[in-house]
């Protein structure tokens, strides 16, 4: 007996009976109802203009986002009764948000009023496709492109492409918020001749006698603290670039690179604290091997051998700061670093 001719059953349930009817026959696809845009070319053209207007306004709002980014001061405020907010951020959010909304609304209007909306049915088939089925899929894709009107309706196509192209402009403009271009910012620090080396926590100047063999100290230039109140932003930038590590090694275990014979003081050497891979701060020191490890990507440097790279992705040794002793017996810099500090983003000979 076939499934579509199941007999009526009676099942006992409590004190009554429940009848189980035959399955409902497949009703098929309902007759297609034509929209006004399907039968009236003027209505279709009107909708096309509406969609193009939305896409055009989206493009103008995107341009407005870029203009507002530069034209409205960053500290300008907007007040609405008890509410207030940053004018720059609010304008950027409104213009870019409305642009995205109009692109979405235009796409919906286009799909509902102009694209073909006839329902079709398709028999289930195995998960894999035969060559004939693949050809049918490609043909159906091209048919869908034709039925969408994307190739025929030039006004919609051009306005959409224009709106989408302009949408990339704010992404380029917003790159400015990542900060200034590095340029030659890493080529110099606030270290200079005669600047004392101080502990980066206590700010106490360091004497050679304060350090024992095997010790590593995180340090900073003495002129850094004065910048904190004068210019907080410049203070942070200078602190990031000028951070150093000071280590004391037995002089007999040090391999001095040529030209650096007088850069240390009784086995005390000073190197940049910033890893030359991507700029992570380092200070994980193993005194037996004289190796210092970067915790981010495990670049390892030999401080007894010019801080050369012995493992990891770093491309160059840690820059070394030349040291000397001033008249009061404190460690001072002979000069600034002789090479850029920080990550090796720049081309080097």
C-alpha positions as CSV (number, residue, x, y, z in Angstrom):
1,X,0.0,0.0,0.0
2,X,1.5,3.4,-1.0
3,X,2.2,6.1,1.6
4,X,-0.2,8.5,0.0
5,X,-3.2,6.1,0.5
6,X,-2.8,5.5,4.2
7,X,-6.1,4.3,5.8
8,X,-7.8,6.2,8.5
9,X,-6.9,4.9,11.9
10,X,-8.6,5.1,15.2
11,X,-6.5,5.2,18.4
12,X,-7.7,5.0,21.9
13,X,-6.7,8.0,24.0
14,X,-8.2,8.2,27.5
15,X,-12.0,7.8,27.1
16,X,-12.2,8.9,23.5
17,X,-10.7,8.2,20.1
18,X,-8.5,10.3,17.8
19,X,-8.8,9.9,14.0
20,X,-5.6,10.1,11.9
21,X,-6.4,11.5,8.5
22,X,-4.6,10.9,5.2
23,X,-1.6,13.1,4.4
24,X,-2.4,16.5,2.8
25,X,-1.6,16.4,-1.0
26,X,1.2,18.6,-2.3
27,X,-0.6,21.9,-3.1
28,X,2.2,22.9,-5.6
29,X,3.3,26.4,-6.3
30,X,0.7,29.1,-6.1
31,X,-0.1,31.1,-9.3
32,X,2.4,33.9,-9.7
33,X,1.0,37.4,-9.0
34,X,2.5,40.1,-11.1
35,X,3.7,43.3,-9.5
36,X,2.9,46.7,-10.9
37,X,6.5,47.1,-12.0
38,X,6.2,43.9,-14.0
39,X,3.4,45.3,-16.1
40,X,4.0,49.0,-16.1
41,X,7.4,50.2,-17.5
42,X,6.8,53.7,-16.1
43,X,6.5,52.2,-12.6
44,X,9.7,50.2,-13.1
45,X,11.5,53.3,-14.2
46,X,10.2,55.2,-11.2
47,X,11.6,52.5,-8.9
48,X,14.8,52.5,-10.7
49,X,15.2,56.2,-10.1
50,X,14.4,55.7,-6.4
51,X,17.1,53.0,-6.1
52,X,19.6,55.1,-8.0
53,X,18.8,58.1,-5.7
54,X,19.4,56.0,-2.6
55,X,22.8,54.8,-4.0
56,X,23.7,58.4,-5.0
57,X,22.8,59.8,-1.6
58,X,24.9,57.1,0.0
59,X,27.8,58.2,-2.1
60,X,27.3,61.8,-1.1
61,X,27.0,60.9,2.6
62,X,30.3,58.9,2.3
63,X,32.0,62.0,0.9
64,X,30.4,63.9,3.8
65,X,32.0,61.5,6.2
66,X,35.5,62.3,4.8
67,X,34.8,66.0,4.9
68,X,33.5,66.0,8.4
69,X,36.6,64.0,9.6
70,X,38.8,67.0,8.6
71,X,36.4,69.9,9.0
72,X,34.9,69.4,12.4
73,X,37.3,69.9,15.3
74,X,38.0,66.8,17.4
75,X,37.0,68.6,20.6
76,X,33.8,70.1,19.3
77,X,30.7,69.3,21.4
78,X,27.0,68.9,20.4
79,X,24.3,69.5,23.1
80,X,20.7,68.3,22.9
81,X,19.1,69.4,26.2
82,X,20.6,67.2,28.9
83,X,22.5,65.1,26.3
84,X,25.8,66.0,24.8
85,X,28.4,64.3,22.7
86,X,31.5,64.8,20.6
87,X,30.4,66.5,17.3
88,X,33.1,64.9,15.2
89,X,32.3,61.3,16.3
90,X,28.5,61.9,16.0
91,X,28.8,63.3,12.5
92,X,31.0,60.5,11.3
93,X,28.6,57.9,12.8
94,X,25.5,59.5,11.3
95,X,26.9,60.1,7.8
96,X,28.6,56.7,7.5
97,X,25.6,54.9,9.1
98,X,23.1,56.5,6.8
99,X,25.3,55.7,3.8
100,X,25.3,52.0,4.7
101,X,21.6,52.1,5.4
102,X,20.8,53.7,2.0
103,X,22.9,51.1,0.2
104,X,21.0,48.3,2.0
105,X,17.6,49.9,1.5
106,X,18.3,50.5,-2.2
107,X,19.4,46.9,-2.6
108,X,16.1,45.7,-0.9
109,X,13.9,48.0,-3.0
110,X,15.7,46.8,-6.1
111,X,15.3,43.1,-5.2
112,X,11.6,43.4,-4.2
113,X,10.4,45.6,-7.1
114,X,12.6,45.0,-10.1
115,X,14.3,41.6,-9.8
116,X,12.3,38.6,-11.0
117,X,10.4,37.0,-8.1
118,X,8.8,33.9,-9.6
119,X,9.1,30.9,-7.3
120,X,10.6,27.7,-8.7
121,X,10.8,24.2,-7.4
122,X,13.7,21.8,-7.7
123,X,13.9,18.1,-7.0
124,X,16.4,17.0,-4.4
125,X,19.6,15.6,-5.8
126,X,22.8,13.9,-4.5
127,X,25.3,16.1,-2.7
128,X,27.8,15.9,-5.6
129,X,27.0,17.5,-9.0
130,X,27.5,16.0,-12.4
131,X,29.0,18.0,-15.2
132,X,25.5,18.6,-16.6
133,X,24.4,19.9,-13.3
134,X,27.4,22.2,-13.0
135,X,26.6,23.5,-16.5
136,X,23.0,24.1,-15.4
137,X,24.2,26.0,-12.3
138,X,26.4,28.2,-14.4
139,X,23.5,28.8,-16.8
140,X,21.2,29.6,-13.9
141,X,23.7,32.1,-12.5
142,X,23.9,33.9,-15.8
143,X,20.2,33.8,-16.0
144,X,19.9,35.3,-12.5
145,X,22.3,38.1,-13.6
146,X,20.1,38.8,-16.6
147,X,16.9,38.7,-14.6
148,X,18.3,41.0,-11.8
149,X,18.6,43.8,-14.4
150,X,22.1,44.6,-13.3
151,X,23.4,44.6,-16.9
152,X,20.3,46.2,-18.4
153,X,19.6,48.9,-15.8
154,X,22.7,51.1,-16.3
155,X,21.5,53.8,-13.8
156,X,21.3,51.4,-10.9
157,X,24.5,49.7,-11.9
158,X,26.5,52.9,-12.1
159,X,25.1,54.4,-8.9
160,X,25.7,51.2,-7.0
161,X,29.2,50.9,-8.2
162,X,29.8,54.5,-7.4
163,X,28.4,54.2,-3.9
164,X,30.4,51.1,-3.2
165,X,33.6,52.7,-4.5
166,X,33.2,55.8,-2.4
167,X,32.5,53.6,0.6
168,X,36.2,52.8,0.7
169,X,37.3,56.4,1.1
170,X,36.4,56.6,4.9
171,X,38.5,53.5,5.5
172,X,41.5,55.3,4.0
173,X,40.8,58.5,5.8
174,X,40.3,56.7,9.2
175,X,43.9,55.3,8.8
176,X,44.9,58.7,10.0
177,X,43.7,57.8,13.5
178,X,46.3,55.1,13.7
179,X,48.8,58.0,14.4
180,X,51.4,59.8,12.4
181,X,53.5,58.0,9.9
182,X,56.7,56.7,11.6
183,X,59.0,58.4,9.1
184,X,62.3,58.9,11.0
185,X,60.7,58.8,14.4
186,X,62.7,55.8,15.5
187,X,66.0,57.2,14.3
188,X,66.5,59.4,17.4
189,X,65.5,59.3,21.1
190,X,66.0,61.7,24.0
191,X,69.3,60.0,25.0
192,X,72.2,62.4,24.5
193,X,75.7,63.0,25.8
194,X,75.8,63.2,29.6
195,X,72.2,62.0,30.2
196,X,72.3,59.8,33.3
197,X,70.9,56.3,33.4
198,X,68.2,55.9,36.0
199,X,66.2,53.0,37.3
200,X,62.8,53.1,35.5
201,X,60.8,52.6,38.7
202,X,62.7,54.5,41.4
203,X,64.3,57.0,39.0
204,X,67.5,56.7,41.0
205,X,70.7,57.2,39.1
206,X,72.8,54.1,38.7
207,X,76.5,53.8,39.7
208,X,78.7,50.9,38.5
209,X,79.1,49.8,42.1
210,X,75.3,49.4,42.3
211,X,75.3,46.5,40.0
212,X,76.7,43.0,40.5
213,X,77.7,40.5,37.8
214,X,74.7,38.8,36.4
215,X,72.3,41.5,37.3
216,X,69.9,43.2,34.7
217,X,68.2,46.5,35.4
218,X,65.4,48.1,33.5
219,X,66.4,51.7,33.0
220,X,65.4,55.1,31.4
221,X,67.1,58.4,30.7
222,X,67.0,60.9,33.6
223,X,65.5,63.7,31.4
224,X,62.3,61.6,30.8
225,X,60.6,62.4,34.1
226,X,60.4,66.1,33.4
227,X,58.4,65.5,30.3
228,X,55.5,63.9,32.1
229,X,53.7,67.1,33.1
230,X,54.8,69.2,30.2
231,X,53.6,67.0,27.4
232,X,52.0,63.7,28.3
233,X,51.8,62.5,24.7
234,X,55.5,63.3,24.0
235,X,56.3,61.7,27.3
236,X,54.7,58.4,26.3
237,X,56.4,58.4,22.9
238,X,59.8,59.2,24.3
239,X,59.4,56.6,27.1
240,X,58.6,53.9,24.5
241,X,61.6,54.7,22.4
242,X,64.2,55.3,25.1
243,X,63.6,52.3,27.4
244,X,66.8,50.3,27.9
245,X,68.2,47.3,29.8
246,X,71.5,47.6,31.7
247,X,73.4,44.4,32.4
248,X,76.7,43.5,34.0
249,X,78.8,40.7,32.6
250,X,82.3,39.5,33.4
251,X,84.5,41.4,31.0
252,X,86.3,38.2,30.0
253,X,83.0,36.8,28.7
254,X,82.2,39.8,26.5
255,X,82.8,39.6,22.8
256,X,83.1,43.3,21.8
257,X,82.0,44.2,18.2
258,X,84.5,46.3,16.3
259,X,84.2,50.0,17.1
260,X,82.5,49.5,20.5
261,X,85.6,48.9,22.6
262,X,84.8,51.9,24.9
263,X,80.9,51.5,25.0
264,X,80.9,49.6,28.3
265,X,82.0,50.3,31.8
266,X,83.6,47.4,33.7
267,X,81.4,44.9,32.0
268,X,78.3,47.0,32.2
269,X,76.5,47.2,28.9
270,X,73.3,49.0,27.9
271,X,70.9,47.9,25.1
272,X,67.5,49.1,23.8
273,X,64.6,47.3,25.6
274,X,62.6,47.2,22.4
275,X,62.7,44.0,20.3
276,X,63.8,44.6,16.7
277,X,61.1,42.2,15.4
278,X,57.8,44.0,16.1
279,X,58.7,46.2,19.1
280,X,57.8,44.2,22.2
281,X,59.5,45.1,25.4
282,X,62.1,42.5,26.5
283,X,63.8,41.7,29.8
284,X,63.6,37.9,30.3
285,X,67.3,37.4,31.1
286,X,69.3,34.2,31.6
287,X,72.5,35.2,33.3
288,X,74.5,32.0,32.7
289,X,74.1,32.2,28.9
290,X,73.7,36.0,28.8
291,X,70.6,35.5,26.6
292,X,67.6,37.8,26.8
293,X,64.3,36.6,25.4
294,X,61.4,38.5,23.8
295,X,58.2,37.1,25.3
296,X,56.1,37.8,22.2
297,X,57.8,35.7,19.5
298,X,60.8,34.2,21.3
299,X,63.5,36.2,19.6
300,X,66.6,35.6,21.6
301,X,69.6,38.0,21.8
302,X,73.1,37.3,23.2
303,X,74.0,40.4,25.3
304,X,77.6,39.3,25.7
305,X,78.1,39.3,21.9
306,X,76.7,42.7,20.8
307,X,73.1,41.5,21.4
308,X,73.1,39.6,18.1
309,X,70.1,37.4,17.3
310,X,70.7,33.7,18.0
311,X,67.1,32.6,17.6
312,X,63.7,33.8,16.4
313,X,62.3,36.1,13.8
314,X,64.1,39.3,14.8
315,X,66.2,40.6,11.9
316,X,68.9,42.6,13.6
317,X,70.7,42.9,17.0
318,X,69.4,45.2,19.8
319,X,70.8,48.7,19.4
320,X,73.5,49.4,22.0
321,X,73.8,52.7,23.9
322,X,77.4,53.8,24.6
323,X,78.0,54.3,28.3
324,X,80.5,56.3,30.3
325,X,80.8,57.6,33.9
326,X,80.3,61.3,34.9
327,X,82.3,63.2,37.4
328,X,80.1,62.0,40.2
329,X,80.5,58.4,39.3
330,X,77.1,57.8,37.7
331,X,76.5,56.0,34.5
332,X,75.7,58.3,31.6
333,X,75.2,58.0,27.9
334,X,78.0,59.0,25.6
335,X,75.5,59.9,22.9
336,X,72.1,58.8,21.5
337,X,71.8,55.4,19.8
338,X,73.8,55.2,16.6
339,X,71.0,53.3,14.8
340,X,67.2,53.3,14.9
341,X,65.5,51.5,17.8
342,X,62.4,49.4,17.6
343,X,60.9,47.1,15.0
344,X,62.8,46.8,11.7
345,X,60.1,48.2,9.4
346,X,62.5,50.2,7.4
347,X,64.9,49.2,4.7
348,X,68.5,48.7,5.8
349,X,71.6,48.4,3.8
